[in-house]
Every structure is written in structure tokens, then in C-alpha cells.
Amino acid sequence: MAATTAAMADTRPRRHIAVIPCRWGASRFPGKPLARLGDKPLLWHVHQRCMEAERLDGAVVATDDERIEAACRELGIECIHTGGHLTGTDRVAEVAERLPAEAYINVQGDEPFISPTAIDDMVNALEYLSSDTLAVNAYTELADVSAVLDHNVVKVVVARGEALMFSRQPIPYPKGERPTYLRQLGLYGFTGSALRRFRQLQQGPLERAEGVEMLRFVEHGHTVRMIPVADNGLAVDTPEDLARAEILLSQ
């Protein structure tokens, strides 16, 4: 039933909507969206952070998996059943074709502690985009050396407020002096036209090598505006991350 609307999908026009792309088959952590964090699935925590943001007109989970869809129905979370996609942003782009809104905030389904204030910061940034900028992406400074070396943590190099490069390796290389390392958050903002453009673009060699979808815009010469936000959360990429998230949740 790919590309059909799931129960609970609300098609009323909205200004700003969060879309949480979720898939079952993550190579490092299959079934991750439904992994239990505390007494709720991981995706519930992400949705809850979105509902706490002040500038959103709702949040919807986007998935091609019936198990995730059924869990959303049980939890009372709005859900759209999509087709299969290469990346979460491709999935968000399909949702944008079916749910009218002025702007879409892609909140990755593995960010259970994402700051609602950071989500609002993304909405604010979208309202002041220049015509040549297709996306905004949040980032924060990395102080933990182990996170800098962790290939699950995507690093970004920023100049003049724009993304120059994303990598899972520590960038820039500290040949002369120790640089400030920046973590790309799984928090993106787009207009509907930008998402249509994203789906028209082919994956380039950098995106395919790094597995970082914002490289698609960078490789094709489009601007990705980087927005610094305050966020001390933890992305859950592996079962070990989930164990650390349990400790953080208890605190």
C-alpha cells in the first residue's frame, strides 16, 4: 500500500509542519523507531519534542513500514504511509506533495532529545531565507573527543553561515592548530519547492560515499544555510546509544 495515506493523516493546510521519517531496516539498528526508551518507543519521544515546539502546526510520522504505522495508530500519532525512499528527506518530499504547508521541518526519528527551541529556531530561519538557499540545517559544537572520532556523528564545516562539507570523519584536519568541530543535527528545514528540487537531483558520489543526504544540495551547487542551536541531546544510531539514552532520560 505504498504511497497511500494512512489513517489519522490530516490534510488541512498548515504553515509549518514537522515530518519525522522512520524506517524499519536501519543497517546498524533494525527496528530502531520502535525500540523502547523508558516506557515508550523511540519515535514517540521525537514526536513529543516536536509537539513541545511553539511554532509548529503539527507533526507527522512518515514511514513505509506497517509495524511503525500500527504503533503510531496505537499512540495517537498522525502518520503517512509512503513509498520506499533512498533517504529521509526523499520521504519528507513525498509527504510535502500530499500535505500542503508553507514549510517542512525534517526531524530525524533517532533524535529523542532534540530541543523544541531548536525546532522553533529552524522555523524562524526559514522565514528569512535568500532565494538561492534551498535548505537550513541545525548544528552544534562538539566538545567530546570520542564524538569527534565517532563515524556515526556527522561533522560539518561551516563558512559564512553555509555548509562547505559534511563528513563522518573528523573535519577539518588539525594540521596547523586544533579546530572547532561541529556536529550536524538531524534537523532540517525546507520549503515545498526546495523538496521538489531535492527529489529531482541525482545522488552524487559524496552523498553515496558518506551517506549524508544534505550533500546532495552541496554537490549540485545549492546553498545549505547552517543554523547554530543549543542542543545537548544524543542521536540514537546503535543499541549502545540507546543504553546511553536510557541513562540520559533517567537524569
Salt bridges, closest charged atoms under 4 A:
ASP10 OD2 - ARG12 NH1 1.86
ASP39 OD2 - LYS40 NZ 3.84
GLU52 OE2 - ARG49 NH2 2.88
ASP64 OD2 - ARG91 NH2 3.80
ASP65 OD1 - ARG67 NH2 2.74
GLU69 OE2 - ARG73 NH2 3.69
GLU69 OE1 - HIS81 ND1 2.56
GLU78 OE2 - ARG14 NH2 3.03
ASP90 OD2 - ARG216 NH2 3.06
GLU94 OE1 - HIS85 NE2 2.59
GLU94 OE2 - ARG98 NH1 2.58
GLU97 OE2 - ARG199 NH1 3.18
GLU102 OE1 - ARG15 NE 3.38
ASP110 OD2 - LYS32 NZ 3.28
GLU111 OE2 - ARG183 NH2 2.99
GLU127 OE2 - ARG15 NH2 3.36
GLU127 OE2 - HIS16 NE2 3.65
GLU127 OE2 - ARG55 NH2 2.73
GLU162 OE2 - ARG225 NH2 3.93
GLU207 OE1 - ARG216 NE 2.92
ASP241 OD1 - ARG244 NH2 2.13
